[in-house]
Amino acid sequence: MVPEVLLTLSGIKKSFSKPVLNSIDMQLNKSECLGLLGANGAGKSTLSRILGGSITDYEGKITIADRSLRAWRDDSPVSTVHQELSQIPNLSIAENIFFGRLPNQYGVINQRSLLESAKAALELVGLESLDALKRIEEVDLATRQLIEIARAIAHRSELIILDEPTSSLNKAEVQKLFKQIHSAKERETSVLFISHKLDEIFAICDRIAVLRDGEIVLIQSRHEFDEEAVLSAMSGEKSAEKQSKDRQVERGTTSFNLKNLRTQKLKNFHLKLQRGEIAGLHGLDGAGHKEILKALFGLSDSQGELTLNDKNFKSLPKTPHAAFRQRIGYVPEDRQKFGLLLGESISLNICLNKLKNWLGWVNKKETAIQTLKASRMTKLVYEGPEQSVSELSGGNQQKAIFARWLEHDLALLLLDEPTRGVDVRAREELHEVIRELAYSGTNVIIASNDLKELMRSCDRIITIVQGKTSKEFWRESWDEAEITAATLSNA
């Protein structure tokens, strides 16, 4: 049966200081969930704002439910659930659901009608037990997102746009959201699902569309989903995973040997790495894999012996400065809290390790040159060296931290969740930086709870359970199910 088309975009163009969307042609069917993928700057936000009605000065034609989008005006059948929820904290859940459309007579809100309508909307998203009179600031983020979907349903929306809806949700909450997307489809509501998380896109969407540089470059149906093709379409280059598969690590050339690492959580932990190896440490929350990085960078009270490029150290670094002297670098999980000086310039953040007296006089010409050199290596996108690092996207902030370490001849780089919260193109570019460092002989250790991410980048994955190695897997023979099972075993 031919699906019924709900939304048609024909020749959509939009420019600001430069073209952002270039002749977009796309259709969305009734009761369909369409995934929209693209790197930062690809045009996703602009397209969603056009569909949501906040941008009206565009070229081309958009038809939804057999009417021009421009003709709908205030009764538009499109609702958007933004990544940053647009809710009023001190109003009740019911008032938020019907804000702007509160049932009233002669200016007086009909509280009984409001409560009944709110309860009916909440029931449709599985929140029938929730008190609609409770202030919305009193409920958790996952529930607030479902309330926003209830608001869209209450407005009889035929298309719901979900913009990065799972960015702050845990796995259980994601599954709860997916259940409501299925329910919405059963009510003949369509969903535009905007995300950079491929596993979620593949799990929930019927089709996917990839935007790159303002153009649709790939559309796939569920039976055609191909991760490598999608990644290549987003970046315009060979995917990082494919390039990692082509890597060869020379066995028998040990350049890193950690013996008897002991901390409060780790008991006599051992690890050897081959020269230029990218090793992944994987485990459940609290397994101890993150503590290994902190111990090696002097961030925890630890004991042990380390041999690094034929240099023997009878004790581990006691401070980050001592680790730096041993040619060890570290990228923390929380970049904004521990990795950056958010009130300072990009150049100062990149050159921080080279500034002997950065609280005093800084040679801006020298730091600008160093920033330009490092930014080219990481493909950092910025306006100028004196731009505040706080103005950068998450991916470019992470590149700035990477760039800081590229100025040094590192023997070991420690990465804690290095691609968390960055878009797909930035992730691919960071993987490229990691590979180049490894090719140059630098050892890299990545600690992550994201197994798929480790499988994209690493040569070997070591699973950690209760502070001990449970098993190790080399790329040529690993299996995702076996690695997952190893994190659940007794070490």
C-alpha positions in Angstrom: 0.0 0.0 0.0 1.3 3.4 -1.0 1.8 5.5 2.2 -0.2 8.7 2.6 2.0 11.8 2.5 1.6 14.3 5.3 4.4 16.8 4.6 6.1 17.9 1.4 9.1 20.2 1.1 9.9 21.6 -2.4 13.0 23.7 -3.2 13.4 25.0 0.3 16.2 27.6 0.5 17.3 29.8 3.4 20.3 32.1 3.8 21.6 34.2 6.7 25.0 35.7 6.0 25.6 32.6 3.8 23.3 29.9 2.4 22.2 27.4 5.1 19.6 25.4 3.2 20.0 24.7 -0.5 16.9 23.4 -2.4 15.6 20.9 0.1 13.2 18.4 -1.4 11.7 15.9 1.1 8.5 14.1 2.1 7.3 12.8 5.4 4.5 10.2 5.5 1.5 10.1 7.9 2.3 7.8 10.9 6.0 7.8 10.1 9.0 8.5 12.2 11.7 10.1 10.1 15.2 10.5 11.5 17.1 13.7 10.6 20.9 13.5 10.9 23.6 16.0 10.2 26.7 17.6 11.8 26.6 21.0 13.5 26.0 23.6 10.8 24.3 21.1 8.4 21.0 22.9 8.6 19.0 20.7 10.9 18.0 23.5 13.3 17.1 25.9 10.5 14.9 23.4 8.9 13.1 22.5 12.1 12.6 26.2 12.9 11.0 26.7 9.5 8.7 23.7 10.0 7.9 25.0 13.6 7.0 28.4 12.3 9.7 30.5 13.9 11.4 31.2 10.5 9.0 32.4 7.8 11.2 34.2 5.3 12.3 31.2 3.3 12.1 30.3 -0.4 10.2 27.3 -1.7 7.0 25.6 -0.8 5.9 23.5 2.2 2.6 21.6 2.2 1.3 19.9 5.3 -2.1 18.1 5.4 -2.9 19.5 2.0 -2.4 23.1 3.0 0.5 25.5 2.6 2.4 25.8 5.9 2.2 29.6 5.7 -1.6 29.3 5.6 -1.9 27.6 8.9 -0.6 30.5 11.0 -1.6 30.2 14.7 -3.4 26.8 14.2 -0.3 25.1 12.8 -0.5 21.3 13.0 3.2 21.2 13.9 4.6 21.1 17.4 8.3 21.2 18.4 9.8 19.6 21.5 13.1 21.5 21.8 16.3 20.1 23.4 16.0 23.0 25.9 12.4 22.6 27.0 10.2 25.8 26.7 8.2 25.3 29.9 7.3 27.8 32.6 8.7 26.4 35.9 6.3 28.0 38.4 3.1 27.1 36.4 1.3 23.8 36.9 1.6 20.9 34.5 -1.9 21.5 33.3 -1.2 25.2 32.6 2.0 24.3 30.7 0.1 21.8 28.5 -2.5 24.4 27.5 -0.4 27.6 27.8 -1.7 30.0 25.2 -4.9 28.0 24.8 -6.3 27.9 28.3 -10.0 27.2 28.5 -11.7 30.3 29.7 -15.0 32.3 29.6 -14.9 36.1 29.7 -11.2 35.9 30.7 -11.7 33.5 33.6 -9.9 30.2 33.3 -12.2 27.2 33.6 -10.2 25.1 36.1 -12.4 22.1 35.9 -12.2 21.9 32.1 -8.4 22.6 32.2 -7.8 19.7 34.7 -10.0 17.2 32.8 -8.3 18.1 29.4 -4.8 17.9 31.0 -5.6 14.4 32.5 -6.8 13.2 29.2 -3.6 14.4 27.5 -1.3 12.9 30.2 -3.0 9.6 29.9 -2.1 9.4 26.2 1.6 9.5 27.1 1.4 7.1 30.0 1.3 9.7 32.8 -2.2 9.1 34.0 -1.1 8.9 37.7 0.7 12.3 37.6 -1.0 15.2 39.4 -1.7 17.8 36.7 -1.9 20.5 39.4 1.7 19.9 40.5 4.2 22.6 39.4 6.2 21.5 36.4 9.5 22.3 38.1 8.8 19.6 40.7 9.1 16.7 38.1 12.2 15.2 36.5 13.4 16.0 33.0 12.2 12.7 31.4 8.7 13.3 32.7 8.9 17.0 31.5 9.7 15.8 28.0 6.7 13.5 28.0 4.6 16.4 29.2 5.8 18.4 26.2 4.7 15.6 23.9 1.3 15.6 25.7 1.1 19.3 25.0 1.7 18.6 21.3 -1.0 15.9 21.3 -3.4 18.2 23.1 -3.0 20.7 20.4 -3.9 18.0 17.9 -0.6 18.2 16.2 -0.1 16.1 13.1 3.6 16.4 13.1 5.8 16.4 16.3 9.4 17.5 15.9 11.7 16.0 18.6 15.0 17.9 18.7 17.8 15.8 20.5 15.1 14.4 22.8 17.3 11.8 24.5 20.3 14.1 25.3 19.6 14.0 29.1 17.8 10.7 29.4 19.0 7.3 30.7 18.3 4.0 28.9 15.1 3.3 30.7 13.8 6.8 30.0 14.8 6.5 26.4 12.7 3.3 26.1 9.8 5.1 27.7 10.1 7.9 25.1 10.2 5.3 22.3 7.0 3.7 23.5 5.3 7.1 23.3 6.6 7.6 19.7 5.1 4.3 18.7 1.8 5.3 20.4 1.8 8.6 18.5 2.3 6.8 15.2 -0.7 4.6 16.1 -2.8 7.8 16.4 -1.6 8.7 12.9 0.8 11.4 14.2 4.1 11.8 12.4 7.4 12.4 14.1 10.6 14.1 12.9 13.3 12.8 15.2 16.5 14.9 15.2 19.5 13.3 16.8 23.2 12.5 16.4 22.8 9.1 18.1 22.8 6.6 15.4 21.8 3.6 17.5 18.6 5.4 18.6 17.9 6.6 15.1 18.2 3.1 13.8 16.0 1.7 16.6 13.0 4.0 16.3 12.9 5.5 12.8 11.2 4.2 9.7 13.4 6.2 7.4 16.4 8.5 7.8 17.5 11.6 5.9 21.1 13.0 6.1 21.7 16.8 5.8 25.2 18.0 4.8 26.0 21.6 4.0 22.4 22.4 3.6 21.5 19.6 1.2 19.8 16.2 1.6 22.6 13.8 0.6 21.1 10.5 1.7 17.7 9.0 2.4 17.4 5.4 3.5 14.4 3.2 4.5 14.7 0.9 7.6 15.7 -2.2 5.5 18.5 -0.1 3.9 20.1 1.3 7.2 23.8 1.2 6.9 25.9 2.9 9.6 29.0 3.3 7.5 27.1 4.8 4.6 25.4 7.2 7.0 28.6 8.3 8.6 30.3 8.8 5.2 27.3 10.8 4.0 27.5 13.1 7.1 31.2 13.7 6.9 31.7 13.3 3.1 34.7 11.1 4.0 35.5 7.5 4.7 34.1 6.6 8.1 36.4 6.4 11.2 35.2 2.9 11.9 36.3 1.7 8.4 39.7 3.4 8.8 40.2 1.9 12.3 39.5 -1.6 10.8 42.4 -1.0 8.4 44.8 -0.2 11.2 47.5 -2.7 12.1 49.3 -2.7 15.5 52.7 -4.2 15.6 52.7 -6.9 18.3 55.7 -7.5 20.5 56.7 -3.8 20.7 55.7 -3.0 24.3 56.0 0.7 25.0 53.7 1.0 28.1 53.8 -1.4 31.1 51.7 -0.6 34.2 52.3 -3.0 37.1 50.5 -3.4 40.4 48.3 -0.4 40.2 46.5 0.0 43.6 43.9 2.5 44.6 40.8 2.3 46.8 39.0 0.6 43.9 41.8 -1.1 42.0 43.8 -4.1 43.4 47.1 -5.0 41.6 45.9 -3.9 38.2 48.3 -4.7 35.2 48.2 -3.4 31.7 50.7 -3.6 28.7 50.3 -1.7 25.5 52.0 -2.1 22.1 53.7 1.0 20.6 51.0 3.2 19.0 48.1 1.1 20.3 44.7 2.5 21.0 43.3 0.6 23.9 39.8 0.9 25.3 38.8 0.3 28.9 35.1 -0.6 29.2 32.9 -1.4 32.2 29.8 -0.6 34.0 29.5 2.6 36.2 31.9 2.2 39.1 33.8 -0.7 37.6 37.1 1.1 38.0 38.1 1.9 34.4 37.8 5.7 34.9 40.0 5.5 38.0 42.9 4.0 36.0 43.1 7.2 33.9 43.0 9.4 37.0 45.7 7.4 38.7 48.0 7.7 35.6 47.5 11.4 35.5 48.1 12.0 39.2 44.5 12.8 40.1 44.1 10.1 42.8 46.0 8.5 45.6 47.6 5.5 44.0 50.6 3.2 44.0 52.2 1.2 41.2 55.1 1.0 38.7 55.2 2.4 35.2 57.5 1.8 32.2 56.8 4.3 29.4 59.0 4.2 26.3 61.8 2.4 28.1 61.8 4.8 31.0 61.1 3.2 34.4 59.1 5.0 37.1 59.1 3.4 40.5 56.0 5.3 41.4 53.1 6.9 39.5 52.7 10.6 39.1 51.4 12.3 42.2 50.1 15.4 40.5 49.0 16.4 36.9 52.2 18.5 36.6 54.3 15.4 37.4 52.3 13.4 34.8 52.9 16.2 32.2 56.7 16.0 32.8 56.4 12.2 32.1 54.8 13.2 28.7 51.3 12.1 29.7 48.2 14.0 28.6 44.6 13.8 29.8 41.2 14.8 28.4 38.6 14.7 31.2 35.0 13.5 30.8 33.5 16.9 31.9 35.2 19.3 29.6 33.5 22.4 30.9 34.1 21.8 34.5 37.6 20.3 34.4 39.0 20.8 30.9 38.5 24.5 30.0 38.8 28.0 31.4 35.4 29.0 30.0 35.9 32.7 30.7 39.1 32.8 28.7 40.0 32.9 25.0 40.5 29.9 22.7 44.2 30.7 22.3 44.8 30.8 26.0 43.0 27.5 26.5 45.0 25.8 23.7 48.3 27.2 24.8 47.8 26.7 28.5 50.5 24.1 29.0 53.1 26.3 27.3 52.4 29.5 29.2 55.0 29.7 32.0 53.2 32.6 33.6 49.8 32.7 32.0 48.4 34.9 34.9 50.8 37.6 33.8 51.8 38.8 30.4 50.8 36.7 27.4 52.4 36.9 23.9 49.2 37.0 21.9 51.0 36.9 18.6 52.8 33.7 19.6 49.7 32.0 21.0 47.7 33.0 17.9 50.2 31.2 15.7 50.2 28.1 18.0 46.4 28.2 18.0 46.2 28.3 14.2 48.6 25.4 13.9 46.8 23.2 16.4 43.3 24.2 15.0 44.3 23.0 11.6 45.3 19.6 13.0 41.9 19.2 14.8 39.7 21.1 12.2 38.6 23.4 14.9 36.0 25.9 13.7 36.4 29.4 15.4 36.1 33.0 14.6 39.5 34.1 15.9 42.1 33.3 18.6 40.6 35.8 21.1 37.1 34.4 20.8 35.8 33.1 24.2 36.0 29.3 24.3 32.6 29.3 25.9 31.1 30.4 22.6 32.2 27.2 20.8 29.9 24.2 20.2 30.5 21.1 22.3 32.5 19.5 19.5 34.8 22.5 19.0 35.3 22.8 22.7 36.5 19.2 22.8 38.8 19.9 19.8 40.3 22.8 21.7 41.3 20.5 24.6 42.7 18.0 22.1 44.6 20.8 20.4 46.3 21.7 23.7 48.0 18.3 23.8 49.0 18.2 20.1 51.6 20.8 20.8 53.5 18.3 22.9 55.4 15.1 22.1 53.2 12.8 24.2 54.1 9.3 25.1 50.6 8.6 26.4 47.2 10.3 26.0 44.4 9.4 28.3 40.8 10.1 27.1 37.7 9.9 29.3 34.5 9.7 27.2 36.2 11.8 24.5 33.3 12.1 22.1 30.4 12.4 24.6 28.0 15.2 23.6 29.6 16.0 20.2 28.0 15.7 16.8 28.9 12.9 14.4 31.2 15.0 12.1 33.2 16.2 15.1 33.3 12.7 16.5 34.8 11.5 13.2 37.3 14.3 13.2 38.4 13.5 16.8 38.8 9.8 15.8 41.1 11.0 13.0 43.2 13.0 15.5 43.4 9.9 17.8 44.5 7.7 14.9 47.2 10.2 13.8 48.6 10.3 17.3 48.7 6.5 17.4 50.4 6.3 14.0 53.1 8.7 15.3 53.8 6.2 18.2 51.7 7.8 21.0 49.9 5.3 23.1 46.2 6.1 23.7 43.9 4.8 26.4 40.2 5.5 26.1 37.9 4.9 29.1 34.2 4.7 28.1 30.9 3.2 29.0 29.9 3.5 25.3 30.9 0.2 23.8 30.0 1.1 20.2 32.2 4.1 20.5 35.2 2.0 21.6 34.6 -0.5 18.8 34.7 2.3 16.3 38.2 3.6 17.4 40.2 1.0 19.4 42.6 -1.8 18.5 41.9 -3.7 21.7 39.1 -3.5 24.4 39.8 -4.5 28.0 36.7 -5.1 30.1 37.0 -4.1 33.8 34.9 -5.6 36.6 35.3 -4.6 40.2 38.7 -3.1 39.6 40.1 -6.1 37.7 40.5 -7.1 34.1 37.8 -9.7 33.2 38.8 -10.2 29.6 40.4 -8.5 26.6 39.4 -8.5 22.9 41.4 -7.6 19.8 39.6 -6.0 16.9 40.0 -8.9 14.4 38.1 -11.3 16.7 35.9 -9.3 19.0 32.1 -9.7 19.3 29.8 -7.0 20.8 27.7 -9.6 22.7 30.8 -11.2 24.2 32.3 -7.9 25.3 29.0 -6.9 27.0 28.8 -10.3 28.7 32.4 -9.8 30.0 31.4 -6.6 31.8 28.8 -8.6 33.7 31.0 -11.5 34.7 33.0 -11.9 37.9 36.6 -10.8 37.3 
